[in-house]
C-alpha cells in the first residue's frame, strides 16, 4: 500500500513512529487535497493568495508537481536525524 499523495509505501511508515494510518489520515489526507482544489475552483482568482495562485495555475495546466511526490515532513525529519 502506498500513500496516494506522496507515493511512499507503508513499509517505510512501519519503521517510523505513528505509522502509515496516521500519515494518510492526518499528514497527507486525500480529502484535504481535494477540498483545497474545490476551494480554489470556487474562489475568485483575483482573491487568490500567492500560494493559491501557484497551485491554481498548476492545476489548470494539469501539472501535479505541487504534490509532494516521494516526500513528507516525517521523512525529512527522519533523514535529518540520520
PyMOL Python script that loads the backbone (N, CA, C, O; Angstrom):
from pymol import cmd

cmd.read_pdbstr("""\
ATOM      1  N   UNK A   1       0.844  -1.178   0.000  1.00  0.00           N
ATOM      2  CA  UNK A   1       0.000   0.000   0.000  1.00  0.00           C
ATOM      3  C   UNK A   1       0.888   1.239   0.000  1.00  0.00           C
ATOM      4  O   UNK A   1       1.919   1.280   0.673  1.00  0.00           O
ATOM      5  N   UNK A   2       0.477   2.242  -0.759  1.00  0.00           N
ATOM      6  CA  UNK A   2       1.229   3.494  -0.843  1.00  0.00           C
ATOM      7  C   UNK A   2       0.308   4.677  -0.571  1.00  0.00           C
ATOM      8  O   UNK A   2      -0.896   4.618  -0.820  1.00  0.00           O
ATOM      9  N   UNK A   3       0.893   5.739  -0.062  1.00  0.00           N
ATOM     10  CA  UNK A   3       0.171   6.996   0.122  1.00  0.00           C
ATOM     11  C   UNK A   3      -0.155   7.564  -1.255  1.00  0.00           C
ATOM     12  O   UNK A   3       0.729   7.671  -2.105  1.00  0.00           O
ATOM     13  N   UNK A   4      -1.404   7.927  -1.479  1.00  0.00           N
ATOM     14  CA  UNK A   4      -1.819   8.479  -2.769  1.00  0.00           C
ATOM     15  C   UNK A   4      -1.132   9.813  -3.052  1.00  0.00           C
ATOM     16  O   UNK A   4      -0.854  10.129  -4.209  1.00  0.00           O
ATOM     17  N   UNK A   5      -0.861  10.585  -2.027  1.00  0.00           N
ATOM     18  CA  UNK A   5      -0.297  11.922  -2.198  1.00  0.00           C
ATOM     19  C   UNK A   5       1.199  11.874  -2.488  1.00  0.00           C
ATOM     20  O   UNK A   5       1.657  12.479  -3.457  1.00  0.00           O
ATOM     21  N   UNK A   6       1.966  11.163  -1.662  1.00  0.00           N
ATOM     22  CA  UNK A   6       3.421  11.169  -1.825  1.00  0.00           C
ATOM     23  C   UNK A   6       3.972   9.892  -2.454  1.00  0.00           C
ATOM     24  O   UNK A   6       5.101   9.882  -2.946  1.00  0.00           O
ATOM     25  N   UNK A   7       3.193   8.827  -2.441  1.00  0.00           N
ATOM     26  CA  UNK A   7       3.640   7.577  -3.044  1.00  0.00           C
ATOM     27  C   UNK A   7       4.573   6.752  -2.186  1.00  0.00           C
ATOM     28  O   UNK A   7       5.079   5.723  -2.633  1.00  0.00           O
ATOM     29  N   UNK A   8       4.808   7.187  -0.957  1.00  0.00           N
ATOM     30  CA  UNK A   8       5.676   6.417  -0.065  1.00  0.00           C
ATOM     31  C   UNK A   8       4.880   5.239   0.480  1.00  0.00           C
ATOM     32  O   UNK A   8       3.731   5.389   0.896  1.00  0.00           O
ATOM     33  N   UNK A   9       5.502   4.071   0.472  1.00  0.00           N
ATOM     34  CA  UNK A   9       4.818   2.852   0.883  1.00  0.00           C
ATOM     35  C   UNK A   9       4.723   2.679   2.383  1.00  0.00           C
ATOM     36  O   UNK A   9       5.479   3.277   3.148  1.00  0.00           O
ATOM     37  N   UNK A  10       3.770   1.843   2.789  1.00  0.00           N
ATOM     38  CA  UNK A  10       3.585   1.600   4.222  1.00  0.00           C
ATOM     39  C   UNK A  10       4.782   0.884   4.826  1.00  0.00           C
ATOM     40  O   UNK A  10       4.945   0.906   6.046  1.00  0.00           O
ATOM     41  N   UNK A  11       5.633   0.246   4.014  1.00  0.00           N
ATOM     42  CA  UNK A  11       6.828  -0.397   4.550  1.00  0.00           C
ATOM     43  C   UNK A  11       7.750   0.631   5.207  1.00  0.00           C
ATOM     44  O   UNK A  11       8.386   0.330   6.217  1.00  0.00           O
ATOM     45  N   UNK A  12       7.829   1.844   4.645  1.00  0.00           N
ATOM     46  CA  UNK A  12       8.616   2.905   5.268  1.00  0.00           C
ATOM     47  C   UNK A  12       7.974   3.339   6.579  1.00  0.00           C
ATOM     48  O   UNK A  12       8.664   3.490   7.587  1.00  0.00           O
ATOM     49  N   UNK A  13       6.675   3.538   6.574  1.00  0.00           N
ATOM     50  CA  UNK A  13       5.990   4.051   7.762  1.00  0.00           C
ATOM     51  C   UNK A  13       5.933   3.025   8.886  1.00  0.00           C
ATOM     52  O   UNK A  13       5.687   3.386  10.036  1.00  0.00           O
ATOM     53  N   UNK A  14       6.154   1.763   8.573  1.00  0.00           N
ATOM     54  CA  UNK A  14       6.248   0.743   9.617  1.00  0.00           C
ATOM     55  C   UNK A  14       7.531   0.899  10.424  1.00  0.00           C
ATOM     56  O   UNK A  14       7.642   0.351  11.521  1.00  0.00           O
ATOM     57  N   UNK A  15       8.502   1.641   9.893  1.00  0.00           N
ATOM     58  CA  UNK A  15       9.794   1.785  10.562  1.00  0.00           C
ATOM     59  C   UNK A  15       9.928   3.089  11.341  1.00  0.00           C
ATOM     60  O   UNK A  15      10.934   3.301  12.019  1.00  0.00           O
ATOM     61  N   UNK A  16       8.932   3.961  11.255  1.00  0.00           N
ATOM     62  CA  UNK A  16       8.995   5.251  11.948  1.00  0.00           C
ATOM     63  C   UNK A  16       7.776   5.407  12.855  1.00  0.00           C
ATOM     64  O   UNK A  16       6.771   4.722  12.665  1.00  0.00           O
ATOM     65  N   UNK A  17       7.859   6.306  13.842  1.00  0.00           N
ATOM     66  CA  UNK A  17       6.728   6.493  14.760  1.00  0.00           C
ATOM     67  C   UNK A  17       5.436   6.910  14.052  1.00  0.00           C
ATOM     68  O   UNK A  17       5.468   7.603  13.035  1.00  0.00           O
ATOM     69  N   UNK A  18       4.338   6.491  14.587  1.00  0.00           N
ATOM     70  CA  UNK A  18       2.972   6.866  14.211  1.00  0.00           C
ATOM     71  C   UNK A  18       2.390   6.080  13.045  1.00  0.00           C
ATOM     72  O   UNK A  18       1.168   5.961  12.960  1.00  0.00           O
ATOM     73  N   UNK A  19       3.193   5.544  12.154  1.00  0.00           N
ATOM     74  CA  UNK A  19       2.712   4.620  11.139  1.00  0.00           C
ATOM     75  C   UNK A  19       1.983   5.216   9.948  1.00  0.00           C
ATOM     76  O   UNK A  19       1.765   6.423   9.839  1.00  0.00           O
ATOM     77  N   UNK A  20       1.620   4.298   9.065  1.00  0.00           N
ATOM     78  CA  UNK A  20       1.003   4.641   7.786  1.00  0.00           C
ATOM     79  C   UNK A  20      -0.378   5.259   7.953  1.00  0.00           C
ATOM     80  O   UNK A  20      -0.714   6.217   7.257  1.00  0.00           O
ATOM     81  N   UNK A  21      -1.170   4.732   8.853  1.00  0.00           N
ATOM     82  CA  UNK A  21      -2.538   5.236   9.028  1.00  0.00           C
ATOM     83  C   UNK A  21      -2.539   6.697   9.463  1.00  0.00           C
ATOM     84  O   UNK A  21      -3.303   7.503   8.932  1.00  0.00           O
ATOM     85  N   UNK A  22      -1.695   7.037  10.418  1.00  0.00           N
ATOM     86  CA  UNK A  22      -1.594   8.430  10.857  1.00  0.00           C
ATOM     87  C   UNK A  22      -1.147   9.313   9.698  1.00  0.00           C
ATOM     88  O   UNK A  22      -1.659  10.418   9.516  1.00  0.00           O
ATOM     89  N   UNK A  23      -0.195   8.825   8.921  1.00  0.00           N
ATOM     90  CA  UNK A  23       0.299   9.595   7.779  1.00  0.00           C
ATOM     91  C   UNK A  23      -0.826   9.892   6.792  1.00  0.00           C
ATOM     92  O   UNK A  23      -1.002  11.040   6.384  1.00  0.00           O
ATOM     93  N   UNK A  24      -1.585   8.874   6.408  1.00  0.00           N
ATOM     94  CA  UNK A  24      -2.615   9.065   5.378  1.00  0.00           C
ATOM     95  C   UNK A  24      -3.874   9.745   5.906  1.00  0.00           C
ATOM     96  O   UNK A  24      -4.634  10.317   5.125  1.00  0.00           O
ATOM     97  N   UNK A  25      -4.106   9.695   7.197  1.00  0.00           N
ATOM     98  CA  UNK A  25      -5.294  10.346   7.751  1.00  0.00           C
ATOM     99  C   UNK A  25      -5.035  11.772   8.218  1.00  0.00           C
ATOM    100  O   UNK A  25      -5.941  12.605   8.190  1.00  0.00           O
ATOM    101  N   UNK A  26      -3.808  12.062   8.647  1.00  0.00           N
ATOM    102  CA  UNK A  26      -3.531  13.379   9.216  1.00  0.00           C
ATOM    103  C   UNK A  26      -2.545  14.206   8.396  1.00  0.00           C
ATOM    104  O   UNK A  26      -2.732  15.412   8.233  1.00  0.00           O
ATOM    105  N   UNK A  27      -1.510  13.573   7.888  1.00  0.00           N
ATOM    106  CA  UNK A  27      -0.467  14.329   7.194  1.00  0.00           C
ATOM    107  C   UNK A  27      -0.767  14.510   5.708  1.00  0.00           C
ATOM    108  O   UNK A  27      -0.646  15.616   5.180  1.00  0.00           O
ATOM    109  N   UNK A  28      -1.149  13.451   5.046  1.00  0.00           N
ATOM    110  CA  UNK A  28      -1.463  13.501   3.613  1.00  0.00           C
ATOM    111  C   UNK A  28      -2.865  12.968   3.368  1.00  0.00           C
ATOM    112  O   UNK A  28      -3.059  11.982   2.658  1.00  0.00           O
ATOM    113  N   UNK A  29      -3.821  13.631   3.961  1.00  0.00           N
ATOM    114  CA  UNK A  29      -5.217  13.227   3.817  1.00  0.00           C
ATOM    115  C   UNK A  29      -5.713  13.635   2.426  1.00  0.00           C
ATOM    116  O   UNK A  29      -5.752  14.820   2.096  1.00  0.00           O
ATOM    117  N   UNK A  30      -6.086  12.652   1.625  1.00  0.00           N
ATOM    118  CA  UNK A  30      -6.536  12.912   0.259  1.00  0.00           C
ATOM    119  C   UNK A  30      -7.714  13.882   0.232  1.00  0.00           C
ATOM    120  O   UNK A  30      -7.782  14.751  -0.637  1.00  0.00           O
ATOM    121  N   UNK A  31      -8.631  13.739   1.165  1.00  0.00           N
ATOM    122  CA  UNK A  31      -9.802  14.623   1.204  1.00  0.00           C
ATOM    123  C   UNK A  31      -9.381  16.084   1.370  1.00  0.00           C
ATOM    124  O   UNK A  31      -9.995  16.968   0.773  1.00  0.00           O
ATOM    125  N   UNK A  32      -8.350  16.351   2.167  1.00  0.00           N
ATOM    126  CA  UNK A  32      -7.885  17.727   2.345  1.00  0.00           C
ATOM    127  C   UNK A  32      -7.385  18.318   1.031  1.00  0.00           C
ATOM    128  O   UNK A  32      -7.652  19.480   0.724  1.00  0.00           O
ATOM    129  N   UNK A  33      -6.664  17.521   0.264  1.00  0.00           N
ATOM    130  CA  UNK A  33      -6.175  17.993  -1.033  1.00  0.00           C
ATOM    131  C   UNK A  33      -7.342  18.265  -1.979  1.00  0.00           C
ATOM    132  O   UNK A  33      -7.353  19.278  -2.679  1.00  0.00           O
ATOM    133  N   UNK A  34      -8.320  17.366  -2.000  1.00  0.00           N
ATOM    134  CA  UNK A  34      -9.489  17.559  -2.862  1.00  0.00           C
ATOM    135  C   UNK A  34     -10.305  18.773  -2.438  1.00  0.00           C
ATOM    136  O   UNK A  34     -10.755  19.547  -3.283  1.00  0.00           O
ATOM    137  N   UNK A  35     -10.496  18.943  -1.130  1.00  0.00           N
ATOM    138  CA  UNK A  35     -11.231  20.107  -0.629  1.00  0.00           C
ATOM    139  C   UNK A  35     -10.514  21.404  -0.999  1.00  0.00           C
ATOM    140  O   UNK A  35     -11.152  22.393  -1.360  1.00  0.00           O
ATOM    141  N   UNK A  36      -9.191  21.393  -0.908  1.00  0.00           N
ATOM    142  CA  UNK A  36      -8.421  22.584  -1.267  1.00  0.00           C
ATOM    143  C   UNK A  36      -8.606  22.920  -2.745  1.00  0.00           C
ATOM    144  O   UNK A  36      -8.787  24.085  -3.099  1.00  0.00           O
ATOM    145  N   UNK A  37      -8.561  21.908  -3.605  1.00  0.00           N
ATOM    146  CA  UNK A  37      -8.778  22.155  -5.031  1.00  0.00           C
ATOM    147  C   UNK A  37     -10.193  22.669  -5.295  1.00  0.00           C
ATOM    148  O   UNK A  37     -10.384  23.566  -6.116  1.00  0.00           O
ATOM    149  N   UNK A  38     -11.176  22.109  -4.609  1.00  0.00           N
ATOM    150  CA  UNK A  38     -12.555  22.590  -4.761  1.00  0.00           C
ATOM    151  C   UNK A  38     -12.680  24.036  -4.270  1.00  0.00           C
ATOM    152  O   UNK A  38     -13.391  24.846  -4.865  1.00  0.00           O
ATOM    153  N   UNK A  39     -11.987  24.341  -3.191  1.00  0.00           N
ATOM    154  CA  UNK A  39     -11.959  25.708  -2.663  1.00  0.00           C
ATOM    155  C   UNK A  39     -11.411  26.666  -3.722  1.00  0.00           C
ATOM    156  O   UNK A  39     -11.969  27.742  -3.936  1.00  0.00           O
ATOM    157  N   UNK A  40     -10.319  26.274  -4.381  1.00  0.00           N
ATOM    158  CA  UNK A  40      -9.726  27.127  -5.412  1.00  0.00           C
ATOM    159  C   UNK A  40     -10.645  27.269  -6.622  1.00  0.00           C
ATOM    160  O   UNK A  40     -10.741  28.347  -7.208  1.00  0.00           O
ATOM    161  N   UNK A  41     -11.313  26.195  -6.992  1.00  0.00           N
ATOM    162  CA  UNK A  41     -12.235  26.232  -8.130  1.00  0.00           C
ATOM    163  C   UNK A  41     -13.355  27.233  -7.879  1.00  0.00           C
ATOM    164  O   UNK A  41     -13.790  27.929  -8.796  1.00  0.00           O
ATOM    165  N   UNK A  42     -13.815  27.302  -6.645  1.00  0.00           N
ATOM    166  CA  UNK A  42     -14.950  28.164  -6.302  1.00  0.00           C
ATOM    167  C   UNK A  42     -14.558  29.566  -5.850  1.00  0.00           C
ATOM    168  O   UNK A  42     -15.431  30.409  -5.642  1.00  0.00           O
ATOM    169  N   UNK A  43     -13.281  29.830  -5.696  1.00  0.00           N
ATOM    170  CA  UNK A  43     -12.820  31.141  -5.241  1.00  0.00           C
ATOM    171  C   UNK A  43     -12.462  32.003  -6.453  1.00  0.00           C
ATOM    172  O   UNK A  43     -11.866  31.520  -7.417  1.00  0.00           O
ATOM    173  N   UNK A  44     -12.824  33.259  -6.393  1.00  0.00           N
ATOM    174  CA  UNK A  44     -12.476  34.201  -7.456  1.00  0.00           C
ATOM    175  C   UNK A  44     -10.949  34.275  -7.570  1.00  0.00           C
ATOM    176  O   UNK A  44     -10.254  34.457  -6.570  1.00  0.00           O
ATOM    177  N   UNK A  45     -10.442  34.134  -8.781  1.00  0.00           N
ATOM    178  CA  UNK A  45      -8.988  34.135  -8.990  1.00  0.00           C
ATOM    179  C   UNK A  45      -8.327  35.412  -8.485  1.00  0.00           C
ATOM    180  O   UNK A  45      -7.167  35.389  -8.075  1.00  0.00           O
ATOM    181  N   UNK A  46      -9.053  36.524  -8.511  1.00  0.00           N
ATOM    182  CA  UNK A  46      -8.470  37.787  -8.052  1.00  0.00           C
ATOM    183  C   UNK A  46      -8.278  37.801  -6.540  1.00  0.00           C
ATOM    184  O   UNK A  46      -7.594  38.676  -6.007  1.00  0.00           O
ATOM    185  N   UNK A  47      -8.875  36.842  -5.853  1.00  0.00           N
ATOM    186  CA  UNK A  47      -8.773  36.759  -4.397  1.00  0.00           C
ATOM    187  C   UNK A  47      -7.732  35.733  -3.937  1.00  0.00           C
ATOM    188  O   UNK A  47      -7.512  35.582  -2.735  1.00  0.00           O
ATOM    189  N   UNK A  48      -7.089  35.028  -4.875  1.00  0.00           N
ATOM    190  CA  UNK A  48      -6.103  34.007  -4.504  1.00  0.00           C
ATOM    191  C   UNK A  48      -4.881  34.631  -3.839  1.00  0.00           C
ATOM    192  O   UNK A  48      -4.438  35.715  -4.218  1.00  0.00           O
ATOM    193  N   UNK A  49      -4.350  33.937  -2.852  1.00  0.00           N
ATOM    194  CA  UNK A  49      -3.061  34.313  -2.279  1.00  0.00           C
ATOM    195  C   UNK A  49      -1.974  33.864  -3.254  1.00  0.00           C
ATOM    196  O   UNK A  49      -2.272  33.235  -4.269  1.00  0.00           O
ATOM    197  N   UNK A  50      -0.738  34.178  -2.954  1.00  0.00           N
ATOM    198  CA  UNK A  50       0.366  33.750  -3.811  1.00  0.00           C
ATOM    199  C   UNK A  50       0.438  32.237  -3.948  1.00  0.00           C
ATOM    200  O   UNK A  50       0.598  31.712  -5.050  1.00  0.00           O
ATOM    201  N   UNK A  51       0.320  31.536  -2.820  1.00  0.00           N
ATOM    202  CA  UNK A  51       0.370  30.073  -2.849  1.00  0.00           C
ATOM    203  C   UNK A  51      -0.821  29.495  -3.597  1.00  0.00           C
ATOM    204  O   UNK A  51      -0.673  28.539  -4.359  1.00  0.00           O
ATOM    205  N   UNK A  52      -1.987  30.063  -3.386  1.00  0.00           N
ATOM    206  CA  UNK A  52      -3.181  29.589  -4.086  1.00  0.00           C
ATOM    207  C   UNK A  52      -3.050  29.810  -5.592  1.00  0.00           C
ATOM    208  O   UNK A  52      -3.445  28.954  -6.383  1.00  0.00           O
ATOM    209  N   UNK A  53      -2.502  30.944  -5.985  1.00  0.00           N
ATOM    210  CA  UNK A  53      -2.299  31.230  -7.408  1.00  0.00           C
ATOM    211  C   UNK A  53      -1.354  30.219  -8.039  1.00  0.00           C
ATOM    212  O   UNK A  53      -1.575  29.763  -9.161  1.00  0.00           O
ATOM    213  N   UNK A  54      -0.310  29.876  -7.316  1.00  0.00           N
ATOM    214  CA  UNK A  54       0.662  28.888  -7.800  1.00  0.00           C
ATOM    215  C   UNK A  54      -0.012  27.537  -8.035  1.00  0.00           C
ATOM    216  O   UNK A  54       0.128  26.950  -9.108  1.00  0.00           O
ATOM    217  N   UNK A  55      -0.736  27.048  -7.043  1.00  0.00           N
ATOM    218  CA  UNK A  55      -1.414  25.755  -7.168  1.00  0.00           C
ATOM    219  C   UNK A  55      -2.497  25.827  -8.238  1.00  0.00           C
ATOM    220  O   UNK A  55      -2.653  24.883  -9.013  1.00  0.00           O
ATOM    221  N   UNK A  56      -3.243  26.917  -8.297  1.00  0.00           N
ATOM    222  CA  UNK A  56      -4.310  27.071  -9.285  1.00  0.00           C
ATOM    223  C   UNK A  56      -3.745  27.007 -10.708  1.00  0.00           C
ATOM    224  O   UNK A  56      -4.306  26.341 -11.577  1.00  0.00           O
ATOM    225  N   UNK A  57      -2.633  27.704 -10.935  1.00  0.00           N
ATOM    226  CA  UNK A  57      -2.002  27.691 -12.261  1.00  0.00           C
ATOM    227  C   UNK A  57      -1.574  26.272 -12.621  1.00  0.00           C
ATOM    228  O   UNK A  57      -1.807  25.813 -13.739  1.00  0.00           O
ATOM    229  N   UNK A  58      -0.959  25.591 -11.686  1.00  0.00           N
ATOM    230  CA  UNK A  58      -0.518  24.222 -11.952  1.00  0.00           C
ATOM    231  C   UNK A  58      -1.714  23.308 -12.204  1.00  0.00           C
ATOM    232  O   UNK A  58      -1.671  22.460 -13.096  1.00  0.00           O
ATOM    233  N   UNK A  59      -2.765  23.472 -11.434  1.00  0.00           N
ATOM    234  CA  UNK A  59      -3.978  22.664 -11.619  1.00  0.00           C
ATOM    235  C   UNK A  59      -4.555  22.881 -13.016  1.00  0.00           C
ATOM    236  O   UNK A  59      -4.931  21.922 -13.689  1.00  0.00           O
ATOM    237  N   UNK A  60      -4.624  24.129 -13.447  1.00  0.00           N
ATOM    238  CA  UNK A  60      -5.166  24.434 -14.770  1.00  0.00           C
ATOM    239  C   UNK A  60      -4.326  23.811 -15.884  1.00  0.00           C
ATOM    240  O   UNK A  60      -4.853  23.444 -16.935  1.00  0.00           O
ATOM    241  N   UNK A  61      -3.022  23.694 -15.651  1.00  0.00           N
ATOM    242  CA  UNK A  61      -2.117  23.096 -16.633  1.00  0.00           C
ATOM    243  C   UNK A  61      -2.022  21.578 -16.477  1.00  0.00           C
ATOM    244  O   UNK A  61      -1.281  20.915 -17.203  1.00  0.00           O
ATOM    245  N   UNK A  62      -2.779  21.037 -15.524  1.00  0.00           N
ATOM    246  CA  UNK A  62      -2.755  19.601 -15.209  1.00  0.00           C
ATOM    247  C   UNK A  62      -1.342  19.139 -14.855  1.00  0.00           C
ATOM    248  O   UNK A  62      -0.912  18.043 -15.214  1.00  0.00           O
ATOM    249  N   UNK A  63      -0.647  20.001 -14.149  1.00  0.00           N
ATOM    250  CA  UNK A  63       0.697  19.722 -13.659  1.00  0.00           C
ATOM    251  C   UNK A  63       0.577  19.458 -12.164  1.00  0.00           C
ATOM    252  O   UNK A  63       0.134  20.327 -11.413  1.00  0.00           O
ATOM    253  N   UNK A  64       0.962  18.289 -11.737  1.00  0.00           N
ATOM    254  CA  UNK A  64       0.724  17.883 -10.346  1.00  0.00           C
ATOM    255  C   UNK A  64       1.982  17.968  -9.488  1.00  0.00           C
ATOM    256  O   UNK A  64       2.084  17.289  -8.467  1.00  0.00           O
ATOM    257  N   UNK A  65       2.934  18.794  -9.897  1.00  0.00           N
ATOM    258  CA  UNK A  65       4.195  18.896  -9.168  1.00  0.00           C
ATOM    259  C   UNK A  65       4.056  19.522  -7.787  1.00  0.00           C
ATOM    260  O   UNK A  65       4.996  19.476  -6.995  1.00  0.00           O
ATOM    261  N   UNK A  66       2.903  20.105  -7.487  1.00  0.00           N
ATOM    262  CA  UNK A  66       2.718  20.642  -6.135  1.00  0.00           C
ATOM    263  C   UNK A  66       2.440  19.531  -5.129  1.00  0.00           C
ATOM    264  O   UNK A  66       2.488  19.758  -3.920  1.00  0.00           O
ATOM    265  N   UNK A  67       2.149  18.326  -5.627  1.00  0.00           N
ATOM    266  CA  UNK A  67       2.035  17.179  -4.726  1.00  0.00           C
ATOM    267  C   UNK A  67       3.447  16.782  -4.301  1.00  0.00           C
ATOM    268  O   UNK A  67       4.354  16.772  -5.134  1.00  0.00           O
ATOM    269  N   UNK A  68       3.652  16.458  -3.030  1.00  0.00           N
ATOM    270  CA  UNK A  68       4.995  16.124  -2.543  1.00  0.00           C
ATOM    271  C   UNK A  68       5.396  14.687  -2.896  1.00  0.00           C
ATOM    272  O   UNK A  68       5.523  13.842  -2.010  1.00  0.00           O
ATOM    273  N   UNK A  69       5.592  14.416  -4.173  1.00  0.00           N
ATOM    274  CA  UNK A  69       5.909  13.059  -4.635  1.00  0.00           C
ATOM    275  C   UNK A  69       7.208  12.558  -4.009  1.00  0.00           C
ATOM    276  O   UNK A  69       8.263  13.176  -4.153  1.00  0.00           O
ATOM    277  N   UNK A  70       7.111  11.433  -3.315  1.00  0.00           N
ATOM    278  CA  UNK A  70       8.277  10.811  -2.705  1.00  0.00           C
ATOM    279  C   UNK A  70       8.783  11.501  -1.457  1.00  0.00           C
ATOM    280  O   UNK A  70       9.887  11.211  -0.995  1.00  0.00           O
ATOM    281  N   UNK A  71       7.998  12.409  -0.903  1.00  0.00           N
ATOM    282  CA  UNK A  71       8.487  13.173   0.243  1.00  0.00           C
ATOM    283  C   UNK A  71       7.359  13.491   1.215  1.00  0.00           C
ATOM    284  O   UNK A  71       6.187  13.543   0.841  1.00  0.00           O
ATOM    285  N   UNK A  72       7.737  13.701   2.461  1.00  0.00           N
ATOM    286  CA  UNK A  72       6.816  14.155   3.502  1.00  0.00           C
ATOM    287  C   UNK A  72       7.654  14.718   4.640  1.00  0.00           C
ATOM    288  O   UNK A  72       8.847  14.430   4.737  1.00  0.00           O
ATOM    289  N   UNK A  73       7.037  15.515   5.496  1.00  0.00           N
ATOM    290  CA  UNK A  73       7.781  16.132   6.594  1.00  0.00           C
ATOM    291  C   UNK A  73       8.419  15.095   7.507  1.00  0.00           C
ATOM    292  O   UNK A  73       9.539  15.288   7.981  1.00  0.00           O
ATOM    293  N   UNK A  74       7.717  14.003   7.754  1.00  0.00           N
ATOM    294  CA  UNK A  74       8.267  12.996   8.653  1.00  0.00           C
ATOM    295  C   UNK A  74       9.529  12.372   8.061  1.00  0.00           C
ATOM    296  O   UNK A  74      10.495  12.122   8.781  1.00  0.00           O
ATOM    297  N   UNK A  75       9.522  12.122   6.763  1.00  0.00           N
ATOM    298  CA  UNK A  75      10.701  11.560   6.097  1.00  0.00           C
ATOM    299  C   UNK A  75      11.854  12.554   6.152  1.00  0.00           C
ATOM    300  O   UNK A  75      12.995  12.165   6.400  1.00  0.00           O
ATOM    301  N   UNK A  76      11.569  13.829   5.924  1.00  0.00           N
ATOM    302  CA  UNK A  76      12.611  14.852   6.016  1.00  0.00           C
ATOM    303  C   UNK A  76      13.197  14.887   7.424  1.00  0.00           C
ATOM    304  O   UNK A  76      14.413  14.984   7.595  1.00  0.00           O
ATOM    305  N   UNK A  77      12.328  14.808   8.431  1.00  0.00           N
ATOM    306  CA  UNK A  77      12.767  14.820   9.824  1.00  0.00           C
ATOM    307  C   UNK A  77      13.633  13.605  10.131  1.00  0.00           C
ATOM    308  O   UNK A  77      14.705  13.735  10.722  1.00  0.00           O
ATOM    309  N   UNK A  78      13.169  12.426   9.730  1.00  0.00           N
ATOM    310  CA  UNK A  78      13.928  11.196   9.979  1.00  0.00           C
ATOM    311  C   UNK A  78      15.268  11.228   9.247  1.00  0.00           C
ATOM    312  O   UNK A  78      16.273  10.758   9.780  1.00  0.00           O
ATOM    313  N   UNK A  79      15.292  11.775   8.038  1.00  0.00           N
ATOM    314  CA  UNK A  79      16.543  11.879   7.281  1.00  0.00           C
ATOM    315  C   UNK A  79      17.533  12.797   7.991  1.00  0.00           C
ATOM    316  O   UNK A  79      18.735  12.533   7.981  1.00  0.00           O
ATOM    317  N   UNK A  80      17.038  13.880   8.610  1.00  0.00           N
ATOM    318  CA  UNK A  80      17.917  14.797   9.338  1.00  0.00           C
ATOM    319  C   UNK A  80      18.502  14.137  10.580  1.00  0.00           C
ATOM    320  O   UNK A  80      19.640  14.414  10.961  1.00  0.00           O
ATOM    321  N   UNK A  81      17.718  13.262  11.211  1.00  0.00           N
ATOM    322  CA  UNK A  81      18.204  12.571  12.404  1.00  0.00           C
ATOM    323  C   UNK A  81      19.318  11.587  12.074  1.00  0.00           C
ATOM    324  O   UNK A  81      20.207  11.340  12.889  1.00  0.00           O
ATOM    325  N   UNK A  82      19.259  11.039  10.887  1.00  0.00           N
ATOM    326  CA  UNK A  82      20.264  10.039  10.476  1.00  0.00           C
ATOM    327  C   UNK A  82      21.357  10.715   9.760  1.00  0.00           C
ATOM    328  O   UNK A  82      22.307  10.064   9.326  1.00  0.00           O
TER     329      UNK A  82
END
""", "prot")
cmd.dss("prot")
cmd.show_as("cartoon", "prot")
cmd.util.cbc("prot")
cmd.orient("prot")
